[in-house]
Amino acid sequence: MNKSELIEAIAASADIPKAAATRALDAMVDTVTDSLKSGDTVSLVGFGTFSVKERAARTGRNPQTGEPIQISAAKVPTFKAGKALKDSVN
């Protein structure tokens, strides 16, 4: 499912116009992104938790030359599915 298909599903499920569903989805994504940028976690009970983890610096290898390269530390967004979501998938 891509973004436009998700918007159509939201509009049909909530019985709202596609434009309103688009604004709602964009607002949700922006809010989660802003919360993660500020270091907060976002927990949606029954769905899951969005958080940011620190990834340490490490040495990698260039696959073309085999030469070692330094990969810098980074913050990466993560998602951990909640129990209800896991149970509904299985």
BAVO-257582 format. One record per atom (N, C-alpha, C): residue in three letters; x, y, z. Coordinates in steps of 0.02 Angstrom, whole numbers, plus 32768, in hexadecimal, padded with zeros to 4 digits. Layout:
<vexvexs>
ALAXYZ...
</vexvexs>
This chain:
<vexvexs>
MET802B7FC58000MET800080008000MET802D803D8000ASN801F806B7FD3ASN804580AA7FD2ASN801C80E27FF2LYS8037811E7FF2LYS801781568014LYS7FD281667FF8SER7FCB81677FB6SER7F8A81787F98SER7F5681427FA7GLU7F6A81047FA8GLU7F3C80CE7FBAGLU7F2880D38004LEU7F5780E6802ELEU7F4880EF8075LEU7F178129807EILE7F20815F805AILE7EF38198805EILE7EAC81848049GLU7EA7815D8013GLU7E6681457FFDGLU7E45811A8032ALA7E6B80EF8052ALA7E5080C38086ALA7E3980EB80C2ILE7E60811D80D6ILE7E4D8148810EILE7E0D816E80FEALA7E09818A80C2ALA7DCE81B080ADALA7D90818480AEALA7D9681478094ALA7D5D811A8092ALA7D49810380D8SER7D7A80F38102SER7D6C80DB8145SER7D4D81108172ALA7D67814E816DALA7D4F81848197ALA7D1681AC8178ASP7D04819B8139ASP7CCF81BD8115ASP7CDD82098111ILE7D1B821980FBILE7D2F825E80F3ILE7D4C826680ACPRO7D4F82A38093PRO7D6D82AE8050PRO7DB7829C804FLYS7DD1828C8014LYS7E17827A800ELYS7E4582B48023ALA7E3082F18016ALA7E59832B8028ALA7E62832E8074ALA7E2C83218099ALA7E30832280E2ALA7E5B82E880FBALA7E5582AE80DCALA7E7D827480EFALA7EC7828280E2THR7ED682A480AATHR7F1B82B5809ATHR7F3782E480CFARG7F11831780E1ARG7F2883468115ARG7F3283228157ALA7F0582F48169ALA7F0B82D081A8ALA7F4982A381A9LEU7F5582808173LEU7F8F8255816FLEU7FD0827D8170ASP7FD282B4814AASP800D82DF814AASP801A82FD818FALA7FE5831181B2ALA7FEC832D81F5ALA800782F88225MET7FEF82BA821FMET80078285824AMET80518276823EVAL8065827281FEVAL80AB826581EEVAL80D7829E8205ASP80C282DC81FBASP80E983168211ASP80F08317825DTHR80BB83078281THR80BD830882CATHR80EC82D282E4VAL80E8829682C8VAL8115826082DDVAL815E827382CETHR816A828F8293THR81AD82A4827FTHR81C882D982AFASP81A0830C82BEASP81B5834182EBASP81C483268331SER819B82F78349SER81A682DA838BSER81E782B3838CLEU81F4828D8358LEU823282668355LEU826F82938350LYS826982CB832ALYS82A082FB8325LYS82B283188368SER828083238392SER828D834183D4SER82A1830C8408GLY82A682CD83F4GLY82BD82998421GLY828682748447ASP824882838439ASP82108262845AASP820082208438THR81DB81F5845BTHR81C181B9843BTHR817681C38431VAL815A81A18400VAL811281A683F2VAL80F5816083FASER80C98158842CSER80AB81178439SER806181198427LEU804D80EC83FBLEU800780E483E9LEU7FF180A08404VAL7FCC80A1843AVAL7FB98063845CVAL7F948035842CGLY7FAB7FF78429GLY7F8D7FC683FDGLY7FAB7FC583B8PHE7FD17FF983A6PHE7FF07FFC8364PHE803B7FF48369GLY805C8021838EGLY80A4801B8396GLY80C4805B83AFTHR8106805A83B2THR812C809283CCTHR816280A7839APHE816380E8838BPHE819881058362PHE81CB81238391SER820B81188384SER823F813583AESER827E81418384VAL82B0816083A3VAL82EF816D8382VAL8325814883A8LYS835081258383LYS8388810183A2LYS83C9811D8387GLU83FD811A83B0GLU843F812F839CGLU846480F4837CARG848180FF8342ARG84AA80CC8323ARG84F280E38327ALA851D80B98344ALA856380CC834FALA858A80CF830EALA85C180F4830FALA85EE80F782D6ALA860E80B282CDARG861D80A1828FARG863B80608283ARG866580628244THR868C802E823ATHR86B4802881FETHR86927FF981CEGLY868780108191GLY86697FE7815DGLY869B7FD98127ARG86857FBB80F1ARG86B17FAA80BBARG86907FBD8078ASN86B57FDF804DASN869D7FF0800BASN86987FB07FE2PRO865C7F9D7FCBPRO86557F5D7FA9PRO867A7F5A7F65GLN86877F937F46GLN86AA7F927F06GLN86F57F897F0ETHR87127FAB7F40THR875B7FA97F47THR87727F807F82GLY87457F717FB2GLY87597F4D7FEEGLY877B7F798020GLU87807FB98011GLU87A27FE9803CGLU87777FF9807APRO87947FFA80B6PRO876D800C80F2PRO8758805580F1ILE871B80638107ILE870280A8810BILE86E280B38150GLN86E480F08167GLN86C5810181A7GLN867C8115819AILE864F80F581BFILE8608810781BDILE85F9812C81FESER85E1816981F8SER85D781938234SER859A817D825CALA85988193829AALA855F818582C6ALA852181A882ABALA84E7818C82B9ALA84A981A982A0ALA846F819A82D0LYS843D81C382CBLYS83FE81B682EDLYS83CE819982B9VAL83AE816182CAVAL83818140829AVAL833C813782B9PRO830781458293PRO82C4813982ADPRO82B580EE82ADTHR829280D882E1THR827F809182E5THR8234808C82F6PHE8219805282E7PHE81D3804482F7PHE81CF7FFF8317LYS81AE7FFB834FLYS81A37FBB8370LYS81587FAF8372ALA81427F798350ALA80FB7F6B834DALA80DF7F588391GLY80A27F6E839FGLY80817F5D83DDGLY80627F1783DBLYS804E7EFE8415LYS80347EBB841ALYS7FF57EB083EFALA7FC87EE183EFALA7F8A7EDA83C8ALA7F9A7ED5837DLEU7FC97EFD8365LEU7FDC7EFA831ELEU7FFC7EB8830ELYS80287EA08339LYS80497E5F832ELYS80157E27832CASP7FE67E29835BASP7FB37DF5835FASP7F857DF58322SER7F757E318308SER7F497E3482CESER7F6B7E1D828EVAL7FAD7E22828AVAL7FD27E0C824FVAL7FDA7DC08250ASN7FE47DA4828BASN7FEF7D5B8290ASN7FAF7D348292
</vexvexs>
